Amino acid sequence: MAYQMFKLKQEVEAVDIHTMAEMTPEEYEQYIRGSLLFVDHHDVLRSVPAQYPLAVTKQQFKALLDYLRELEPKVGAR
């Protein structure tokens, strides 16, 4: 099945790279739990800043986790 994409223009609030780099592990965990990701009342994993869905099924959630694990060696490598 082909999927459709759509564009939205909206203002988002986020933390800049310098601020994030200086966060303690506890502050970062608080940030991701309160300001980055949430599960809505339809059990959909969403982005807090833009409200777009990230995973709707457990299979999609697992695919997202697999992809994040794949990216792990690249993050903070410099």
Rosetta blueprint (number, residue, H / E / L):
1 M L
2 A L
3 Y L
4 Q L
5 M L
6 F L
7 K L
8 L L
9 K L
10 Q L
11 E L
12 V L
13 E L
14 A L
15 V L
16 D L
17 I H
18 H H
19 T H
20 M H
21 A H
22 E L
23 M L
24 T L
25 P H
26 E H
27 E H
28 Y H
29 E H
30 Q H
31 Y H
32 I H
33 R H
34 G H
35 S H
36 L H
37 L E
38 F E
39 V E
40 D L
41 H L
42 H L
43 D L
44 V L
45 L E
46 R E
47 S E
48 V L
49 P L
50 A L
51 Q L
52 Y L
53 P E
54 L E
55 A E
56 V L
57 T L
58 K H
59 Q H
60 Q H
61 F H
62 K H
63 A H
64 L H
65 L H
66 D H
67 Y H
68 L H
69 R H
70 E H
71 L H
72 E H
73 P H
74 K H
75 V L
76 G L
77 A L
78 R L
